[in-house]
Amino acid sequence: MPSLDLDSYPLSRLADEVGTPFYLYDGAELGRRLGDLTTLTAGGALQARYAMKANSSGKVLARVREAGLWIDAVSGNEVLRARRAGFAMGARPPVVLLTADVLRDNALTVILEHGVLPNIGSPGMIDELHGAGYAGPIAVRVNPGFGHGHVQSCDTGGPSSKHGVWHESLDRLHARATAAKLPITELHAHIGTGPQIREFDENLRHLVALLATRLPEFREVEAVNLGGGVPHAYRPGAERYDLAGFRRLLLEAAATLAQAAGRPIRVEIEPGRYAVAAAGLLVCRVKDIKETEANAKGSGHRFIMVDAGFNDLVRPAMYGAYHHISVVGRGSARPPEPFVVAGPLCESGDVFTRDDKELLDPRELPRPDPGDLLVLHDAGAYGAAMSSNYVSLGRAPQIFWEDGHATLIARRETIDDVMRAECDERL
Ligand SMILES: Cc1ncc(COP(=O)(O)O)c(C=O)c1O
């Protein structure tokens, strides 16, 4: 079952106060998850980073820092957000890693100004860094030739993945980095969760074995980063990932890699979703219930129309991700029936109950009354962080709940927020 007990929050009062939809994060659950990651990586050989792309709210980052995790950032601005949250800059130690598929906007400037460790995702970045005057260490993201995310469309490794440097061209890359006097101090790969929990462990073992064969050539490497993707059980009854077993795997990895290198190697991981997914809810309001009838084109459906859309939470529309759904209000005690839950956008994909083949996947839910609240669970990761102001709706407010108190940590965006960057400047 989802981790958060909806009876512990005054959802109705909060909805009246900030309007719907809104995000709510539970500080205690966030603390538990971060505690899990600290325990998982306790001891000098292991280090957890937080993949801040999952949720880059300042409040979350502050908790991450207090828990002793380091950061995986993926843009110059994420580095600056981490800096504002108090994370140390510089590459010794590399508290903030900047993993880039492409260096854009201020990424190069931020690397030069703040000395954070660049994790390069393609060979040409060596010349870009060198050309810009960078003379520090680098990390290299390796495409190990295998791996994929929780759905097939999240392709994190293999010939069709855009991420990283193909493992068989590492020699050439190494020579290029040496010529540019950029020592490679970290090898990195993020191969994703995989659709089956077992696959995650198998892929990681395979990855460790592959990187161990390469380590002897990389004499300046201090750390191997095995990426994120620590599984989170989104579906009720889904198998929970065994963190104790994962710790054993990581310690074994540290031993294998140290033996291969002939020196201690720090083993890093960089989960995002595990830290924050369970701690977040997206709360929206049921606006109406309507039906379609079967005809030659297909069967009819019952639709629950809510005021949140893929502008607020894009995961279901983007890759058919599952979020558990609860009804809060008068309808909540009714017997379940199959419903499609859909949002306000003029887009047929604006549906929260879809599968990864983009087909409707009606959910057994009690029939709500218009005005009831509908809650999408496990929305703390890639929820607000991936939200947009498509159709100028403005992004939803975010509330942090802790010790019985609610704090507004991001207000609803207004028309002025939405239009803030618009200008009329002659160039
Ligand atoms: C390079 C990298 N590291 C870490 C993560 C975090 O993955 P997760 O949130 O599944 O743990 C991602 C996610 O896309 C990633 O691309």
Ligand as a Chemical Component Dictionary entry (heavy atoms), coordinates in Angstrom:
data_LIG
# 
_chem_comp.id                   LIG 
_chem_comp.type                 NON-POLYMER 
_chem_comp.pdbx_formal_charge   0 
_chem_comp.three_letter_code    LIG 
# 
loop_
_chem_comp_atom.comp_id 
_chem_comp_atom.atom_id 
_chem_comp_atom.alt_atom_id 
_chem_comp_atom.type_symbol 
_chem_comp_atom.charge 
_chem_comp_atom.model_Cartn_x 
_chem_comp_atom.model_Cartn_y 
_chem_comp_atom.model_Cartn_z 
_chem_comp_atom.pdbx_ordinal 
LIG C1 C1 C 0 22.090 9.976 -14.593 1  
LIG C2 C2 C 0 20.960 9.657 -13.690 2  
LIG N1 N1 N 0 21.212 9.378 -12.401 3  
LIG C3 C3 C 0 20.227 9.108 -11.534 4  
LIG C4 C4 C 0 18.913 9.111 -11.921 5  
LIG C5 C5 C 0 17.848 8.837 -10.907 6  
LIG O1 O1 O 0 17.076 7.744 -11.206 7  
LIG P1 P1 P 0 15.935 7.282 -10.180 8  
LIG O2 O2 O 0 15.120 8.460 -9.874  9  
LIG O3 O3 O 0 15.222 6.235 -10.927 10 
LIG O4 O4 O 0 16.648 6.755 -8.982  11 
LIG C6 C6 C 0 18.589 9.373 -13.257 12 
LIG C7 C7 C 0 17.183 9.373 -13.693 13 
LIG O5 O5 O 0 16.795 9.564 -14.786 14 
LIG C8 C8 C 0 19.640 9.648 -14.162 15 
LIG O6 O6 O 0 19.392 9.937 -15.436 16 
# 
loop_
_chem_comp_bond.comp_id 
_chem_comp_bond.atom_id_1 
_chem_comp_bond.atom_id_2 
_chem_comp_bond.value_order 
_chem_comp_bond.pdbx_ordinal 
LIG C1 C2 SING 1  
LIG C2 N1 SING 2  
LIG C2 C8 DOUB 3  
LIG N1 C3 DOUB 4  
LIG C3 C4 SING 5  
LIG C4 C5 SING 6  
LIG C4 C6 DOUB 7  
LIG C5 O1 SING 8  
LIG O1 P1 SING 9  
LIG P1 O2 DOUB 10 
LIG P1 O3 SING 11 
LIG P1 O4 SING 12 
LIG C6 C7 SING 13 
LIG C6 C8 SING 14 
LIG C7 O5 DOUB 15 
LIG C8 O6 SING 16 
# 
